[in-house]
Amino acid sequence: MGVMYLAATLRKAGHEVHIHDSAVKPGRRALLDAIRSFSPNMVGLSALTVEAGALERATSAIAASFPGLPIIVGGPHATSYPEWVARLPGVVAAVLGEGESTVVELVHAVSCRSDLSAVNGICYRQADATLTTPARALIADVDSIPWPAWDLVDVAAYSRLSHMAEVGGERYATILTSRGCAYDCAYCHNIMGRRFRARSPASVMAELEHLVRELSVRNILVLDDAFNLDRRRAGEILEWVAESGWRLELAFPNGVRADLLDDDLVSRFHRAGTVHLAIAVETASPRLQTSIGRRLDLDRVQRVISAAARRRIYTTGFFMLGFPGETAEEMRSTVDYAVRSELHQALFFLVTLYGGTRLYQMAREATPALVAREPSFESMNYFQASRGMSAVSNRELLRMQRNAFRRFYLDPARVARIVRDHPNRRRLPLQGLRVLHRLLPRFERDD
């Protein structure tokens, strides 16, 4: 989505753009062939932190095959580790945070060999140093941002890849109806800022109509960080979708703010065709809810989960184990909360430290030796993360995570509801294999 937004913005500014997705066409040769075929004046790359190794290999291959071809890098990894990214082979700048305004200025500056210090929101090399320019102001009028350049990707190809939601059909599209979030959760990358910027319902409906008519999709994944922060606006969009006659299947895999929901709004989600709703609980410890800035009304969240379950909306809960100083008792309370709930699915993630987050600062203060280590980026995922922050050993943490999955899924009544309500039963065998993998023993050093 980020790359498609940038492509649309650059085209609006008069540039010719090609998108190569290494998930759809993997491998170094495919990437280099795409560059050779398009013959660009500049290459832009986007990566998650867990893809840092692949990013480094890509920049090295491009720099070796196309000497002097400028590379710019954006996305979550560039925002979290800008100095590391700026030092990669061939990279002229790392773009921090929201990139549409920045990339247009940056492309112009690099093309004209202008001074990069005039471009806000980047990190770049100068001699042996890396310099970071002032942060760029967020885009206030999000309705003015061009829609993603869907014509530059193979929409059908994405249905063959694993994705982050349970949807009923194979062909799907994604949409962002807002940017930013007003909350201050300690683990958040904060790429889109702490200010909630919502698109108008009319703009959202126009893009949905475009996706339905031009891409022939009925399955839509809404990827907002805080779709329902403005409850009136969320309700209006859902009502418009319900009355549109498009018979959409909606999924909210990035999570909604559950304690801002009530029975009426859950009913609107249902009438609009919502088949999958993700709810980020993270922890059932009141102490940790406060320290990480989540501050959920946990009792209300349970009522919301039940309201969704009554309407047979397939509901996923996100939980995190291993916060700095978290005790075994606090972890058990989180697992108990999940098991008591009417969730269809629960994911018990291990807390992962990412640069630039408040959680990283908390861990640095609590365990300086832990964050002083050189980061191993490719191990930084939510099931095999860097650990050692909580009050239990790594071995015990993994044991508790495995037992959490066992307690949650080895419940015949829950399994029956999963089979009954799953939006895409063809994906059930794969999901079952993934759950089984998480139930099996794993071993980890105690340090």
C-alpha positions in Angstrom: 0.0 0.0 0.0 2.8 2.4 0.9 4.6 1.8 -2.4 1.4 2.2 -4.4 0.6 5.5 -2.6 4.1 6.7 -3.5 3.8 5.6 -7.1 0.5 7.4 -7.5 2.0 10.6 -5.9 5.0 10.5 -8.2 2.9 10.0 -11.3 0.8 13.0 -10.3 4.1 15.0 -10.1 4.9 13.9 -13.7 7.2 10.9 -13.2 6.9 7.5 -14.8 6.8 4.7 -12.3 7.1 0.9 -12.3 6.4 -1.3 -9.3 8.3 -4.6 -8.7 7.0 -6.6 -5.7 9.6 -9.2 -4.5 6.8 -11.2 -2.8 5.1 -11.7 -6.1 8.3 -12.2 -8.1 11.0 -13.2 -5.6 14.7 -13.4 -6.1 17.6 -11.2 -6.9 17.5 -12.0 -10.7 13.8 -10.9 -10.9 14.6 -7.6 -9.2 17.6 -6.9 -11.4 15.7 -7.9 -14.6 12.9 -5.5 -13.6 15.4 -2.6 -13.2 17.2 -3.5 -16.4 13.9 -3.6 -18.3 12.5 -0.3 -17.0 15.8 1.5 -16.9 14.9 4.0 -14.2 16.8 7.1 -13.1 16.2 6.1 -9.5 15.2 3.0 -7.4 13.0 3.2 -4.3 12.8 0.3 -1.8 10.5 -0.4 1.1 11.1 -3.0 3.9 10.0 -4.2 7.3 12.7 -4.7 9.9 12.4 -8.4 9.6 13.3 -8.0 5.9 16.4 -6.0 6.7 18.7 -8.8 5.5 16.9 -9.0 2.2 17.1 -5.2 1.9 20.8 -5.2 2.4 21.2 -7.9 -0.2 19.0 -6.0 -2.6 20.9 -2.7 -2.3 24.2 -4.6 -2.7 23.0 -6.3 -5.8 21.7 -3.1 -7.3 24.8 -1.1 -6.5 27.0 -3.8 -8.1 24.9 -4.3 -11.2 24.0 -0.6 -11.8 26.8 1.5 -10.4 25.8 5.1 -9.6 22.0 4.4 -9.7 20.6 6.2 -6.7 18.6 4.2 -4.2 16.1 5.7 -1.7 14.6 3.5 1.1 11.4 4.0 3.1 9.0 2.0 5.1 9.0 0.9 8.7 12.6 -0.2 8.8 14.0 3.0 7.4 11.9 4.9 10.0 13.1 2.8 12.9 16.8 2.5 11.9 17.5 5.4 9.5 21.2 5.6 10.1 21.7 1.9 9.4 19.7 2.2 6.2 21.5 5.3 5.0 24.8 3.5 5.2 23.7 0.6 2.9 25.4 0.3 -0.5 24.0 2.8 -3.1 21.5 4.4 -0.8 21.4 8.2 -1.0 18.7 8.7 1.6 16.3 7.0 4.0 12.8 8.5 4.2 11.3 8.7 7.7 7.6 8.2 8.3 4.8 9.3 6.0 6.5 9.6 2.6 4.3 11.2 -0.1 5.4 14.8 0.2 9.0 13.8 1.0 9.5 11.5 -1.9 8.5 14.1 -4.5 11.0 16.6 -3.1 13.7 14.0 -2.6 13.4 12.7 -6.2 13.7 16.2 -7.5 16.7 17.0 -5.3 18.5 13.8 -6.2 17.8 14.3 -9.9 19.1 17.8 -9.8 22.0 16.9 -7.5 20.7 19.5 -5.1 21.6 19.8 -1.4 19.6 17.1 0.5 19.7 19.1 3.7 16.8 21.2 2.3 14.5 18.1 2.2 12.7 17.5 5.5 12.1 14.0 6.8 15.2 12.1 5.6 18.5 10.7 6.8 21.4 10.7 4.4 25.2 10.3 4.3 27.6 13.1 4.1 31.2 12.0 3.9 31.5 9.5 6.8 28.6 10.9 8.8 24.9 10.4 8.6 22.6 13.5 9.0 18.9 13.7 9.8 16.9 16.6 8.6 14.0 18.1 10.5 10.8 16.1 10.7 8.3 16.7 8.0 4.8 18.0 8.9 2.1 15.4 8.4 -0.3 15.7 5.5 -3.3 17.5 7.0 -5.8 17.0 4.1 -5.7 13.2 3.6 -8.5 13.4 1.0 -6.0 15.1 -1.3 -3.6 12.1 -1.4 -4.0 10.2 -4.7 -5.5 6.7 -4.4 -3.0 3.8 -4.6 -1.7 2.9 -8.1 -3.5 -0.5 -8.3 -2.9 -0.6 -12.1 0.8 -1.1 -11.4 0.4 -4.4 -9.5 -1.1 -7.8 -10.3 -4.1 -7.8 -8.0 -4.9 -11.5 -8.7 -1.4 -12.5 -7.6 -1.9 -11.3 -4.0 -4.7 -13.9 -3.6 -2.1 -16.6 -3.9 0.0 -15.2 -1.1 -0.5 -15.3 2.7 -2.2 -12.2 4.0 -3.2 -10.7 7.3 -6.9 -11.3 7.3 -9.5 -14.0 7.1 -11.7 -13.1 4.1 -14.2 -15.2 2.3 -13.0 -14.9 -1.3 -9.7 -15.2 -3.0 -9.5 -11.8 -4.8 -9.2 -8.8 -2.4 -8.1 -5.2 -2.1 -7.0 -3.0 0.8 -7.9 0.5 1.8 -6.8 3.1 4.3 -9.7 5.4 5.4 -7.6 7.3 8.0 -4.0 7.9 9.1 -2.5 8.2 12.5 -3.6 7.4 16.0 -4.1 9.6 19.0 -3.0 7.0 21.5 0.6 6.6 22.8 1.2 2.8 22.9 4.8 2.2 23.9 5.4 -0.5 21.2 4.1 1.5 18.3 6.4 2.6 15.4 4.4 5.8 15.0 5.0 6.0 11.3 1.8 8.0 10.6 2.0 10.2 13.6 0.0 10.7 16.8 -2.7 12.9 15.2 -5.7 11.1 13.8 -6.4 12.3 10.3 -9.6 10.9 8.8 -10.7 10.9 5.2 -14.3 12.0 4.6 -16.9 9.2 4.2 -17.6 10.5 0.7 -13.9 10.0 -0.3 -13.9 6.5 1.2 -17.0 5.5 -0.6 -15.7 6.8 -3.9 -12.5 4.7 -3.5 -14.5 1.7 -2.5 -16.7 2.0 -5.6 -13.5 2.3 -7.7 -12.2 -0.9 -6.2 -15.4 -2.8 -6.7 -15.9 -1.6 -10.3 -12.4 -1.4 -11.6 -10.7 -4.3 -9.7 -13.8 -6.6 -9.5 -13.3 -7.2 -5.8 -15.8 -7.8 -3.0 -13.4 -8.5 -0.2 -11.9 -5.4 1.3 -9.2 -5.2 4.1 -9.4 -2.0 6.0 -5.9 -1.3 7.3 -6.4 1.8 9.5 -4.6 2.1 12.8 -7.7 3.5 14.5 -10.7 3.2 12.1 -13.3 3.8 14.9 -11.5 6.6 16.7 -14.2 8.9 15.3 -17.2 6.8 16.1 -19.7 8.9 14.2 -17.6 8.8 11.1 -17.0 5.1 11.4 -20.8 4.4 11.8 -21.6 6.6 8.8 -19.1 4.7 6.5 -20.4 1.4 7.7 -24.0 2.4 7.1 -23.2 3.7 3.6 -21.5 0.4 2.8 -24.5 -1.6 4.1 -26.8 0.5 1.9 -24.6 0.4 -1.2 -25.8 -3.0 -2.5 -22.2 -4.1 -3.2 -22.4 -7.0 -0.8 -18.9 -6.5 0.4 -17.0 -8.7 2.9 -15.0 -6.4 5.1 -12.0 -7.4 7.3 -10.3 -5.2 9.9 -7.0 -7.2 10.4 -5.0 -4.3 11.8 -7.3 -4.0 14.8 -9.9 -1.6 16.1 -10.0 0.3 19.4 -12.4 -2.2 21.1 -13.4 -0.1 24.1 -14.7 2.6 21.8 -17.2 0.0 20.4 -20.6 -0.7 21.7 -23.4 -3.1 20.7 -24.8 -0.5 18.2 -21.5 0.0 16.4 -20.8 -3.7 16.3 -24.2 -4.2 14.7 -23.2 -1.6 12.0 -20.0 -3.6 11.4 -22.2 -6.7 10.9 -24.7 -5.0 8.6 -21.8 -3.6 6.4 -20.6 -7.2 5.8 -17.7 -7.4 8.3 -16.5 -11.0 8.4 -13.3 -10.5 10.4 -12.5 -8.2 13.2 -9.2 -8.0 15.1 -9.0 -6.6 18.6 -5.6 -5.7 20.1 -5.8 -6.4 23.9 -2.1 -6.9 24.4 -2.2 -7.5 28.2 -4.7 -8.1 30.9 -2.5 -6.6 33.6 -3.8 -3.2 34.7 -0.2 -2.2 35.7 1.1 -3.0 32.2 -1.9 -1.4 30.5 -0.9 1.8 32.2 2.9 1.5 31.7 2.6 0.8 27.9 0.0 3.5 27.4 -2.7 1.2 26.2 -5.3 1.9 29.0 -8.1 -0.3 27.7 -11.3 -0.8 29.6 -10.8 -4.6 29.7 -14.3 -5.4 30.9 -15.9 -3.5 28.1 -13.6 -5.2 25.6 -15.0 -8.6 26.7 -18.5 -7.4 26.2 -17.6 -6.2 22.7 -16.0 -9.6 21.9 -19.2 -11.3 22.9 -21.3 -8.8 20.8 -19.2 -9.7 17.8 -19.4 -13.4 18.5 -23.2 -13.3 18.8 -23.2 -12.0 15.2 -20.8 -14.6 14.1 -18.1 -12.1 13.1 -14.8 -14.1 13.1 -12.9 -12.3 15.8 -9.1 -12.4 16.5 -7.4 -11.1 19.6 -3.8 -9.8 19.8 -1.9 -10.5 23.0 1.8 -9.8 23.9 3.9 -11.7 26.4 7.3 -10.6 27.8 7.0 -6.9 28.6 9.9 -5.3 30.6 9.5 -6.5 34.2 6.3 -8.6 33.4 5.8 -11.4 35.9 4.7 -14.9 35.3 1.4 -14.1 37.2 0.8 -11.1 34.8 1.3 -13.4 31.8 -1.1 -16.0 33.2 -3.7 -13.3 33.7 -3.4 -12.3 30.0 -3.8 -16.0 28.9 -6.7 -16.4 31.3 -8.4 -13.4 29.8 -8.1 -14.8 26.3 -9.3 -18.2 27.3 -12.4 -16.8 29.1 -13.3 -14.7 26.0 -15.5 -15.7 23.0 -12.7 -14.9 20.6 -12.4 -17.3 17.6 -8.6 -16.8 17.3 -5.9 -15.6 19.6 -2.3 -14.7 18.7 0.2 -14.6 21.6 3.1 -12.6 20.4 6.5 -12.1 22.1 7.4 -8.5 22.9 9.9 -7.3 20.3 12.1 -4.2 20.7 12.2 -1.9 17.7 14.3 1.2 17.5 12.5 4.5 17.9 9.7 3.2 20.1 9.0 4.2 23.7 9.2 0.5 24.6 12.8 0.5 23.4 13.5 3.4 25.8 11.8 1.5 28.6 13.9 -1.6 28.0 17.1 0.5 27.8 16.4 2.0 31.2 15.5 -1.4 32.7 18.1 -3.6 31.1 20.9 -1.5 29.5 23.0 -4.6 28.5 20.1 -6.1 26.5 19.6 -3.2 24.1 23.4 -2.6 23.9 23.7 -5.7 21.7 23.9 -5.4 18.0 20.3 -6.0 16.7 19.6 -9.2 14.8 17.0 -7.8 12.5 15.9 -11.1 10.8 15.1 -12.6 14.2 12.9 -9.6 15.1 9.5 -11.2 14.5 6.7 -11.7 17.0 7.2 -15.4 17.6 11.1 -15.5 17.7 11.9 -12.1 19.1 14.8 -10.8 21.1 13.9 -11.4 24.7 15.3 -11.2 28.2 13.2 -8.2 29.5 10.6 -9.9 31.6 10.8 -11.4 35.1 10.9 -15.0 33.7 13.7 -16.8 31.8 13.5 -17.1 28.0 12.8 -20.8 28.3 9.9 -20.2 30.7 8.6 -17.4 28.4 8.5 -19.7 25.4 6.8 -22.4 27.5 4.1 -20.0 28.6 3.6 -18.9 25.1 3.2 -22.5 23.9 0.8 -23.3 26.8 -1.2 -20.2 26.0 -1.9 -21.6 22.5 -2.7 -25.0 23.9 -5.2 -23.7 26.5 -6.9 -21.5 23.9 -7.2 -23.9 21.0 -7.7 -27.2 22.8 -11.2 -26.3 23.5 -13.8 -28.3 21.5 -16.5 -25.6 21.7 -14.1 -23.0 20.4 -12.9 -25.3 17.6 -16.6 -25.8 16.6 -17.2 -22.1 16.5 -14.1 -21.6 14.4 -15.3 -24.1 11.8 -18.8 -22.7 11.9 -17.9 -19.0 11.5 -14.6 -19.0 9.5 -15.1 -16.8 6.4 -12.9 -19.0 4.2 -13.0 -22.6 5.1 -10.5 -23.5 2.4 -7.9 -21.7 4.6 -8.8 -23.8 7.7 -6.3 -26.6 7.1 -3.4 -24.1 6.7 -4.5 -22.3 9.8 -4.7 -25.6 11.7 -1.1 -26.4 10.7 0.1 -23.0 11.9 -1.6 -23.5 15.3 -0.2 -27.0 15.5 3.3 -25.5 14.9 2.8 -23.1 17.8 1.8 -25.9 20.1 4.9 -27.9 19.6 7.9 -27.5 21.9 10.7 -25.1 21.1 13.9 -24.6 22.9 15.7 -21.3 23.8 18.7 -20.4 25.9 17.9 -18.9 29.3 20.1 -15.8 28.7 
